[in-house]
Each structure stands twice: as C-alpha cells, then as structure tokens.
Amino acid sequence: MKTRRLTAIVALASLGALIALDLGWSKPLDPYKAPPLLALGSGQAASGAHCAALPH
C-alpha cells in the first residue's frame, strides 16, 4: 500500500512540476504565425519529411 501511495505522489508531483515549468517558460500563442491545423487544399507545400521532397 505504501509503494502505491508513494508512486502516486511522485507522479502527481512530477506532473505538477511539468505544468509549472510549462506555464513559466512558454510564450503566449500567436494565431497569426501558427501553421494551419488542417491544410487540405490550402495550396501550401508540405515540408519536413522525406515524402515531401518530390522530384522536379
């Protein structure tokens, strides 16, 4: 019983520390610079993957 309680406390403390660090170091989101969530048919070229490097 003590092991389970200790594991839960460590997990919740780690989650709380991660959230606190994220809130302290992150910048507010800028919706005008963010990439589109879904870009289906938007005309934007894909980038960043080997399948996006199509031959010319």
The first five atom37 places (N, CA, C, CB, O) and aatype in JSON, in Angstrom:
{
  "aatype": [12, 11, 16, 1, 1, 10, 16, 0, 9, 19, 0, 10, 0, 15, 10, 7, 0, 10, 9, 0, 10, 3, 10, 7, 17, 15, 11, 14, 10, 3, 14, 18, 11, 0, 14, 14, 10, 10, 0, 10, 7, 15, 7, 5, 0, 0, 15, 7, 0, 8, 4, 0, 0, 10, 14, 8],
  "atom_mask": [
    [1, 1, 1, 1, 1],
    [1, 1, 1, 1, 1],
    [1, 1, 1, 1, 1],
    [1, 1, 1, 1, 1],
    [1, 1, 1, 1, 1],
    [1, 1, 1, 1, 1],
    [1, 1, 1, 1, 1],
    [1, 1, 1, 1, 1],
    [1, 1, 1, 1, 1],
    [1, 1, 1, 1, 1],
    [1, 1, 1, 1, 1],
    [1, 1, 1, 1, 1],
    [1, 1, 1, 1, 1],
    [1, 1, 1, 1, 1],
    [1, 1, 1, 1, 1],
    [1, 1, 1, 0, 1],
    [1, 1, 1, 1, 1],
    [1, 1, 1, 1, 1],
    [1, 1, 1, 1, 1],
    [1, 1, 1, 1, 1],
    [1, 1, 1, 1, 1],
    [1, 1, 1, 1, 1],
    [1, 1, 1, 1, 1],
    [1, 1, 1, 0, 1],
    [1, 1, 1, 1, 1],
    [1, 1, 1, 1, 1],
    [1, 1, 1, 1, 1],
    [1, 1, 1, 1, 1],
    [1, 1, 1, 1, 1],
    [1, 1, 1, 1, 1],
    [1, 1, 1, 1, 1],
    [1, 1, 1, 1, 1],
    [1, 1, 1, 1, 1],
    [1, 1, 1, 1, 1],
    [1, 1, 1, 1, 1],
    [1, 1, 1, 1, 1],
    [1, 1, 1, 1, 1],
    [1, 1, 1, 1, 1],
    [1, 1, 1, 1, 1],
    [1, 1, 1, 1, 1],
    [1, 1, 1, 0, 1],
    [1, 1, 1, 1, 1],
    [1, 1, 1, 0, 1],
    [1, 1, 1, 1, 1],
    [1, 1, 1, 1, 1],
    [1, 1, 1, 1, 1],
    [1, 1, 1, 1, 1],
    [1, 1, 1, 0, 1],
    [1, 1, 1, 1, 1],
    [1, 1, 1, 1, 1],
    [1, 1, 1, 1, 1],
    [1, 1, 1, 1, 1],
    [1, 1, 1, 1, 1],
    [1, 1, 1, 1, 1],
    [1, 1, 1, 1, 1],
    [1, 1, 1, 1, 1]
  ],
  "atom_positions": [
    [[0.82, -1.2, 0.0], [0.0, 0.0, 0.0], [0.86, 1.26, 0.0], [-0.93, 0.01, 1.2], [0.51, 2.24, -0.65]],
    [[1.98, 1.23, 0.73], [2.84, 2.41, 0.79], [3.51, 2.69, -0.55], [3.9, 2.23, 1.87], [3.71, 3.84, -0.92]],
    [[3.86, 1.62, -1.28], [4.51, 1.8, -2.58], [3.56, 2.46, -3.57], [4.99, 0.46, -3.13], [3.97, 3.34, -4.33]],
    [[2.32, 2.05, -3.57], [1.34, 2.62, -4.49], [1.1, 4.1, -4.17], [0.01, 1.84, -4.42], [0.99, 4.92, -5.08]],
    [[1.02, 4.44, -2.91], [0.81, 5.83, -2.5], [2.02, 6.68, -2.87], [0.53, 5.91, -0.97], [1.86, 7.8, -3.36]],
    [[3.22, 6.16, -2.63], [4.44, 6.89, -2.97], [4.54, 7.12, -4.48], [5.67, 6.13, -2.47], [4.91, 8.2, -4.92]],
    [[4.2, 6.11, -5.26], [4.24, 6.24, -6.72], [3.23, 7.28, -7.19], [3.94, 4.88, -7.39], [3.54, 8.07, -8.08]],
    [[2.05, 7.3, -6.61], [1.04, 8.29, -6.99], [1.5, 9.7, -6.63], [-0.3, 7.98, -6.31], [1.29, 10.63, -7.41]],
    [[2.1, 9.86, -5.47], [2.58, 11.18, -5.05], [3.69, 11.66, -5.97], [3.06, 11.14, -3.59], [3.7, 12.83, -6.36]],
    [[4.63, 10.77, -6.3], [5.73, 11.16, -7.19], [5.2, 11.51, -8.58], [6.79, 10.03, -7.29], [5.65, 12.47, -9.19]],
    [[4.24, 10.74, -9.09], [3.67, 11.01, -10.41], [2.93, 12.34, -10.43], [2.72, 9.89, -10.82], [3.09, 13.11, -11.37]],
    [[2.14, 12.62, -9.42], [1.4, 13.89, -9.38], [2.34, 15.07, -9.18], [0.36, 13.86, -8.26], [2.12, 16.14, -9.75]],
    [[3.38, 14.89, -8.37], [4.36, 15.97, -8.18], [5.12, 16.25, -9.47], [5.34, 15.62, -7.06], [5.38, 17.4, -9.8]],
    [[5.46, 15.19, -10.21], [6.16, 15.37, -11.49], [5.26, 16.07, -12.5], [6.62, 14.02, -12.04], [5.72, 16.95, -13.23]],
    [[4.0, 15.69, -12.54], [3.06, 16.33, -13.45], [2.88, 17.8, -13.09], [1.7, 15.6, -13.42], [2.85, 18.66, -13.97]],
    [[2.75, 18.09, -11.8], [2.62, 19.48, -11.35], [3.86, 20.3, -11.68], [0.0, 0.0, 0.0], [3.74, 21.45, -12.09]],
    [[5.06, 19.71, -11.52], [6.29, 20.42, -11.86], [6.37, 20.69, -13.35], [7.52, 19.63, -11.4], [6.8, 21.76, -13.77]],
    [[5.96, 19.72, -14.17], [5.97, 19.91, -15.62], [5.02, 21.02, -16.04], [5.6, 18.61, -16.32], [5.36, 21.84, -16.89]],
    [[3.84, 21.05, -15.46], [2.87, 22.11, -15.78], [3.39, 23.46, -15.32], [1.5, 21.81, -15.12], [3.24, 24.45, -16.05]],
    [[4.0, 23.53, -14.15], [4.54, 24.79, -13.64], [5.67, 25.3, -14.54], [5.05, 24.63, -12.2], [5.75, 26.49, -14.83]],
    [[6.55, 24.41, -14.98], [7.63, 24.81, -15.88], [7.08, 25.28, -17.21], [8.61, 23.66, -16.08], [7.57, 26.26, -17.78]],
    [[6.08, 24.6, -17.72], [5.49, 24.98, -19.0], [4.83, 26.36, -18.9], [4.48, 23.94, -19.45], [4.96, 27.17, -19.82]],
    [[4.13, 26.61, -17.82], [3.48, 27.91, -17.65], [4.5, 29.03, -17.47], [2.53, 27.88, -16.46], [4.28, 30.16, -17.92]],
    [[5.61, 28.73, -16.82], [6.63, 29.74, -16.56], [7.49, 30.08, -17.76], [0.0, 0.0, 0.0], [7.92, 31.22, -17.9]],
    [[7.75, 29.1, -18.64], [8.69, 29.33, -19.74], [8.04, 29.5, -21.1], [9.65, 28.21, -19.81], [8.71, 29.93, -22.03]],
    [[6.78, 29.18, -21.25], [6.17, 29.25, -22.57], [5.71, 30.68, -22.87], [4.98, 28.28, -22.66], [5.44, 31.48, -21.97]],
    [[5.64, 30.97, -24.15], [5.19, 32.28, -24.63], [3.72, 32.17, -25.04], [6.06, 32.8, -25.82], [3.26, 31.07, -25.36]],
    [[3.0, 33.28, -25.02], [1.61, 33.21, -25.48], [1.56, 32.82, -26.97], [0.89, 34.58, -25.26], [2.44, 33.2, -27.75]],
    [[0.54, 32.08, -27.35], [0.4, 31.66, -28.74], [0.01, 32.84, -29.62], [-0.63, 30.54, -28.86], [-0.79, 33.68, -29.22]],
    [[0.58, 32.88, -30.82], [0.23, 33.89, -31.81], [-0.53, 33.2, -32.93], [1.5, 34.64, -32.34], [0.09, 32.51, -33.74]],
    [[-1.83, 33.36, -33.01], [-2.59, 32.62, -34.02], [-2.26, 33.04, -35.44], [-4.06, 32.8, -33.78], [-2.58, 32.31, -36.38]],
    [[-1.63, 34.2, -35.63], [-1.3, 34.66, -36.98], [-0.01, 34.03, -37.5], [-1.18, 36.16, -36.99], [0.22, 34.03, -38.71]],
    [[0.83, 33.5, -36.61], [2.06, 32.84, -37.02], [1.96, 31.32, -36.94], [3.21, 33.32, -36.18], [2.88, 30.62, -37.38]],
    [[0.89, 30.81, -36.4], [0.73, 29.37, -36.23], [0.41, 28.71, -37.57], [-0.37, 29.06, -35.2], [-0.3, 29.3, -38.39]],
    [[0.92, 27.51, -37.8], [0.56, 26.8, -39.03], [-0.9, 26.36, -38.96], [1.48, 25.58, -39.26], [-1.45, 26.2, -37.87]],
    [[-1.53, 26.15, -40.1], [-2.92, 25.72, -40.08], [-3.04, 24.32, -39.48], [-3.51, 25.73, -41.5], [-2.17, 23.48, -39.67]],
    [[-4.12, 24.09, -38.77], [-4.35, 22.79, -38.15], [-4.55, 21.72, -39.23], [-5.57, 22.84, -37.21], [-3.92, 20.66, -39.18]],
    [[-5.38, 21.99, -40.18], [-5.58, 21.13, -41.35], [-5.39, 21.99, -42.59], [-6.99, 20.45, -41.33], [-6.07, 23.01, -42.75]],
    [[-4.48, 21.6, -43.46], [-4.19, 22.4, -44.64], [-4.62, 21.68, -45.91], [-2.7, 22.73, -44.7], [-3.95, 21.77, -46.93]],
    [[-5.73, 20.97, -45.85], [-6.2, 20.24, -47.01], [-6.67, 21.22, -48.08], [-7.33, 19.28, -46.63], [-7.61, 21.98, -47.86]],
    [[-6.02, 21.2, -49.23], [-6.41, 22.06, -50.33], [-6.06, 23.51, -50.13], [0.0, 0.0, 0.0], [-6.62, 24.38, -50.8]],
    [[-5.14, 23.82, -49.2], [-4.82, 25.22, -48.95], [-3.78, 25.75, -49.92], [-4.32, 25.38, -47.54], [-3.59, 26.97, -50.0]],
    [[-3.11, 24.87, -50.67], [-2.08, 25.31, -51.59], [-0.71, 25.39, -50.96], [0.0, 0.0, 0.0], [0.27, 25.65, -51.66]],
    [[-0.6, 25.16, -49.67], [0.69, 25.18, -49.01], [1.41, 23.88, -49.29], [0.54, 25.4, -47.48], [0.82, 22.8, -49.23]],
    [[2.7, 24.0, -49.6], [3.5, 22.81, -49.87], [3.87, 22.12, -48.57], [4.77, 23.18, -50.65], [4.09, 22.77, -47.54]],
    [[3.93, 20.81, -48.62], [4.36, 20.05, -47.46], [5.87, 20.18, -47.3], [3.95, 18.56, -47.59], [6.6, 20.33, -48.28]],
    [[6.34, 20.14, -46.06], [7.78, 20.24, -45.82], [8.13, 19.46, -44.57], [8.22, 21.72, -45.69], [7.27, 19.2, -43.72]],
    [[9.4, 19.08, -44.48], [9.87, 18.46, -43.26], [9.89, 16.96, -43.25], [0.0, 0.0, 0.0], [10.21, 16.37, -42.22]],
    [[9.56, 16.3, -44.34], [9.6, 14.85, -44.37], [10.15, 14.37, -45.7], [8.2, 14.26, -44.12], [10.13, 15.11, -46.69]],
    [[10.63, 13.15, -45.74], [11.2, 12.65, -46.99], [10.16, 12.5, -48.08], [11.88, 11.32, -46.75], [10.48, 12.59, -49.26]],
    [[8.93, 12.28, -47.7], [7.88, 12.14, -48.72], [7.47, 13.49, -49.3], [6.65, 11.43, -48.13], [6.77, 13.55, -50.32]],
    [[7.91, 14.57, -48.67], [7.57, 15.9, -49.19], [8.56, 16.35, -50.26], [7.54, 16.92, -48.05], [8.31, 17.32, -50.97]],
    [[9.7, 15.65, -50.37], [10.72, 16.02, -51.36], [10.43, 15.33, -52.66], [12.14, 15.65, -50.86], [11.09, 14.35, -53.01]],
    [[9.45, 15.82, -53.4], [9.08, 15.23, -54.67], [10.08, 15.65, -55.74], [7.64, 15.64, -55.06], [10.63, 16.74, -55.67]],
    [[10.31, 14.78, -56.73], [11.24, 15.16, -57.82], [10.63, 16.25, -58.68], [11.59, 13.95, -58.69], [9.41, 16.35, -58.81]],
    [[11.48, 17.07, -59.26], [11.01, 18.18, -60.11], [10.81, 17.73, -61.52], [11.98, 19.35, -60.07], [10.42, 18.53, -62.37]]
  ]
}
